[in-house]
Amino acid sequence: MNLEEFEQQSQEAVEKALNELQTATLLLAELENQVAAAGNSVRSLSQLIEALIRQSSSDRE
């Protein structure tokens, strides 16, 4: 392998690594959004359950 081939292969490897890091960053951002959305869904479900329990308790009185 001569110097030109080494430089070319090194450049390609660096570009590939940077592309993979960029993809991972974008996927992480999407995952964070999905986790936040799941948290909101759980919060809503919790509020619904609390309301049901309150209603059930007041119906028994």
GROMACS elastic network, one bead per residue, 0.5 to 0.9 nm:
[ bonds ]
;  ai    aj funct       b0    kb
    1     4     6  0.80993   500
    1     5     6  0.59928   500
    1     6     6  0.64980   500
    2     5     6  0.54380   500
    2     6     6  0.62653   500
    2     7     6  0.87482   500
    3     6     6  0.50162   500
    3     7     6  0.61068   500
    3     8     6  0.85659   500
    4     7     6  0.51444   500
    4     8     6  0.61509   500
    4     9     6  0.86192   500
    5     8     6  0.50567   500
    5     9     6  0.60642   500
    5    10     6  0.83789   500
    6     9     6  0.52222   500
    6    10     6  0.59461   500
    6    11     6  0.84551   500
    7    10     6  0.50604   500
    7    11     6  0.60074   500
    7    12     6  0.85608   500
    8    11     6  0.51445   500
    8    12     6  0.62060   500
    8    13     6  0.86249   500
    9    12     6  0.50897   500
    9    13     6  0.61148   500
    9    14     6  0.86093   500
   10    13     6  0.50947   500
   10    14     6  0.61665   500
   10    15     6  0.85911   500
   11    14     6  0.51541   500
   11    15     6  0.61357   500
   11    16     6  0.85553   500
   12    15     6  0.51093   500
   12    16     6  0.60781   500
   12    17     6  0.85726   500
   13    16     6  0.50938   500
   13    17     6  0.61420   500
   13    18     6  0.85996   500
   14    17     6  0.50937   500
   14    18     6  0.61258   500
   14    19     6  0.85655   500
   15    18     6  0.50995   500
   15    19     6  0.60977   500
   15    20     6  0.85653   500
   16    19     6  0.51073   500
   16    20     6  0.61631   500
   16    21     6  0.86152   500
   17    20     6  0.50978   500
   17    21     6  0.61617   500
   17    22     6  0.85973   500
   18    21     6  0.50367   500
   18    22     6  0.61054   500
   18    23     6  0.85549   500
   19    22     6  0.50565   500
   19    23     6  0.61448   500
   19    24     6  0.85701   500
   20    23     6  0.50377   500
   20    24     6  0.60956   500
   20    25     6  0.85498   500
   21    25     6  0.60903   500
   21    26     6  0.86269   500
   22    25     6  0.50521   500
   22    26     6  0.62596   500
   22    27     6  0.86100   500
   23    26     6  0.51481   500
   23    27     6  0.61298   500
   23    28     6  0.85217   500
   24    27     6  0.50338   500
   24    28     6  0.60084   500
   24    29     6  0.86047   500
   25    28     6  0.50468   500
   25    29     6  0.62646   500
   25    30     6  0.87172   500
   26    29     6  0.51414   500
   26    30     6  0.63373   500
   26    31     6  0.86364   500
   27    30     6  0.50687   500
   27    31     6  0.60823   500
   27    32     6  0.85850   500
   28    32     6  0.61188   500
   28    33     6  0.86314   500
   29    32     6  0.50996   500
   29    33     6  0.63778   500
   29    34     6  0.87679   500
   30    33     6  0.50691   500
   30    34     6  0.62691   500
   30    35     6  0.86809   500
   31    35     6  0.61011   500
   31    36     6  0.85254   500
   32    35     6  0.51159   500
   32    36     6  0.61665   500
   32    37     6  0.85933   500
   33    36     6  0.51170   500
   33    37     6  0.61737   500
   33    38     6  0.86286   500
   34    38     6  0.61067   500
   34    39     6  0.85312   500
   35    38     6  0.50098   500
   35    39     6  0.61316   500
   35    40     6  0.86518   500
   36    40     6  0.62838   500
   36    41     6  0.87036   500
   37    40     6  0.50578   500
   37    41     6  0.62783   500
   37    42     6  0.87036   500
   38    41     6  0.50018   500
   38    42     6  0.61970   500
   38    43     6  0.85569   500
   39    42     6  0.50957   500
   39    43     6  0.61069   500
   39    44     6  0.85975   500
   40    44     6  0.61524   500
   40    45     6  0.85690   500
   41    44     6  0.50881   500
   41    45     6  0.61364   500
   41    46     6  0.85461   500
   42    45     6  0.50060   500
   42    46     6  0.60584   500
   42    47     6  0.86073   500
   43    46     6  0.50586   500
   43    47     6  0.62668   500
   43    48     6  0.86974   500
   44    47     6  0.51029   500
   44    48     6  0.62520   500
   44    49     6  0.86911   500
   45    48     6  0.50389   500
   45    49     6  0.61961   500
   45    50     6  0.85921   500
   46    49     6  0.51092   500
   46    50     6  0.61379   500
   46    51     6  0.85870   500
   47    50     6  0.50658   500
   47    51     6  0.61372   500
   47    52     6  0.85872   500
   48    51     6  0.51017   500
   48    52     6  0.61698   500
   48    53     6  0.86407   500
   49    52     6  0.50196   500
   49    53     6  0.61485   500
   49    54     6  0.86069   500
   50    53     6  0.50898   500
   50    54     6  0.61715   500
   50    55     6  0.85646   500
   51    54     6  0.50965   500
   51    55     6  0.60738   500
   51    56     6  0.84357   500
   52    55     6  0.50822   500
   52    56     6  0.59414   500
   52    57     6  0.84732   500
   53    56     6  0.50054   500
   53    57     6  0.60454   500
   53    58     6  0.85813   500
   54    57     6  0.51081   500
   54    58     6  0.61760   500
   54    59     6  0.85498   500
   55    58     6  0.51600   500
   55    59     6  0.60446   500
   55    60     6  0.87031   500
   56    59     6  0.51130   500
   56    60     6  0.64270   500
   57    60     6  0.53359   500
   57    61     6  0.67156   500
   58    61     6  0.52884   500
